[in-house]
Amino acid sequence: MDDQTRIELEAAAFRALRHHLMEKRADVQNIDMMNLAGFCRNCLSRWYQEAADERGIEMSKDAAREVFYGMPYDDWRAQNQTDASAEQQAAFRTAFAENVGEKG
């Protein structure tokens, strides 16, 4: 497989993942994703921002989140996010430290 085809397939897979998380499973909470998988929608938006930065494209954290979420992050949170339990918050602190660390 040539590099361009690989890149196109990877981009298609990313778009499918984004669609799945944003349209089909908006009910899945970021905190649960982080606790179970070690990443969440915010991580995906941060990786998008980091890829832009690597290519000399200046992008803020908020701008990257808006690209990924399709709306301002606070709007998405108000529409989809629920309050986390104390147990979820404790597990998140561990998962965040192990998977994101100081980058977040």
N, C-alpha and C positions, 0 to 999 in steps of 0.2 A: 504494500500500500504506500502510495506517495504521501509526502508530508502534508500537502494541501488537503487531500481527502481525509487524512487523519484529523487535521484541525477542524474541518467541517463536521466530521462525525462527533468529535468532542464537543463542539459548540452546540450541536443538535441535542446531545445528551444533557448538557447543562440547561438548555432551554426547556427540555422535558422535565428535568428535576425542578426547576423553578416553577413551571406551570403546575406540577403535582403539588408542591408545597404551598403555593399561593392560591390556587384555584380549587383543586380537588381536596386538599387536606389543610385548609387554613385553621381547622379546629385543633390540629396538633400544636401544642405549645412549644415555643422555643426552649423553655427551661427543660421540658421533657426530652427534647431532641438532644440538648447538650448533655443531660444526665445519662442518657442511654447511648448516644453515638459519639459524643465528644465534639460535636459541631452543631450549629443551628443556622437559621436564616441570616442572622447578623454576621456569622463567620463567613458565609457565602458572599455577603455584600462586602465584607472587609477584604476577602481574597480578590474580588472584582476591583476594588480600590487599589490594592497592592499591584495587581497586574497593570492597571492604568499608570500608576506611578513608575513602574519599571520601564514603561514605554515613553516616559516624559509627559504624560497626560496628567495634569494637576486635577485632583478630585478630592473633595472633602468627604469625611465619614458620612455626613448627612446626605450629600449628593449621591454617593454610592448606595446608601440605603434606599433612597428614593428611586433609583434606577431598578434595584432588585425588587423592592416592594411594590413598585408601580404607583406609589403615592408617598406623601410624607410619612415617615416612620410613626410619628405620634398618632396620625389618623389610623394607620393599620392597627396599632396597639389598641386604640379605643374601640375599634370594630371587632377585634379578634382575641385579644389577650385577656386571660383571666388572672385573678390573684393566685400567687403561688403559696403553697402550704409551707410551714416551717421545715418540714422534711425535704420538700423539693428545693428550698433555698439552701439548706445545708449540703445536699448532694450537689447542687449547682456550684457552690464555692469550691468543692473538691474537683469537680469536672473542669471548671474554668481554670483552676490553677494547673491542673495536669495537661490540659489541651491548648490553652491560650496563653496563660501566664501574664506577663507584663504587656503584651501586644494589645490587649483588648481595650 
